[in-house]
Amino acid sequence: MKRYFAAKVEDVKANGRAIVVVKGMEVGIFHVGGQFYAWRNVCPHAAAPVCEGPVCGTRLPSRVYEYEYGKDREIVRCPWHGWEFDLRDGRHLADSGAKLRGFPVEVDGSDLFLLLQ
């Protein structure tokens, strides 16, 4: 794998995310819980720019008539149809077969690199 410069650490931390172009491909880099995660900016449902959606939390499984909110700042919601994806593993919250395409992120000093083939 080759590493490609993607963004400055502080730029991603300051905004919680950065959408960059690496090798002609749009990628969203997110800072979640002290870690960096990179996801291709394409929703598997309808090819929407998923990384541009709101970063939020979601309702967790709970008992009838109870509404428990959680995973705050760990979910990205697709701006077109509202599909929710966990930013830590890219998985869709309801459809176990849907997942964002991710890339390893390497931190080198104040720079972030994507590891791509």
N, C-alpha and C positions, 0 to 999 in steps of 0.2 A: 504494500500500500504506500501511496505517496501522500505527503501532507501538504495542504494548501492553506495559505493564510486566509482567515475568514473575517475576523473582527478583533477589536481591542477588548480586553477583559472589562475595563471600566465602562465602555459604551454599552455592553450588554447588561452589566450590573445596574447601571443607572436607569435603564429603561425596562429591565426585566426580560428584554428580548431584542434581537436585531434580525432583520431580514436582509440577507446578503446574496450575492451571486458568485458561485464558485464553479468553475468549468462550465459556464453557461447555464447553470441550474440554480433556481431560487431555493434557498434554504433558510429556515427560521432557527435561530439559536436562542435558547431560553436558559435563564438562570433560575433554578428551582432548588430550594433547600441547600444552597451552597455548591451545587453541581451544575454543569453545563450539559445541555441536551440539544441535539441538532436533528431537525426533521425536514424532509422535503416539503416545500410549500404547495402540496397538491393533496386535496382531500380524496380518499379512495372512493367516495360515493359519487361525486360529480365533477371532480377535478377543480374544485374551488380553491382559492388561495387560503387554505386553512390556517396558516400561521399568522394571518392578519386578523383573525377573530379574537374576541375577548378572552383574556386569561382570567379565570374565575375558579369557583368551587362548584360543588354539585350536591344534590340530595343523595344521601347515603341510604342503603337498604335499612329499613326500620319497620317497626310494628305498625299495624293499621292505625290511622289517625295521628301518627307521630311523624314529624318531618325533621329529620336530622341533617344538618348542613355540614359538609366537611370537604377535605382536599382543597382548601382555599389556596389559590394561586398555583394549583397543580394541574388544572384542566384548561385546555384550549377548546373553544366552541367555534365550529365552522361558521363563518359569517353568512353563508348562503342558506343552509338548511338546519343549522343548530346541532349537528352531530358533535358529540363531546368525546375528546381523546385525552387520556392521561399523559401528561408531559414527561413522566419518568420512564414509561415503557412504550408509549405510542399506541396503546390498545384503545379501541372504541369501548365506551363504558357499557354498551348493551349488546353489541354484535361481536362475539368472540372471534369471528373470522376477519373483521376489518381492523387494519392497523396502519399507522403512518410509517413511511419508509425513513429509517433513521441512519445516522452516520456517527462514528466515534469522534469525540472532540478531545483534542489535546491542548493543555495549557502549557505555554512556554513563556515564563515571565509575565509580561503584560499583554501577550498575544494569544489568540485562540486559533487553532488550526483544525481543519477537517481532515480526516484520514479517508482517502478515496482510492479506488483502483484505477 
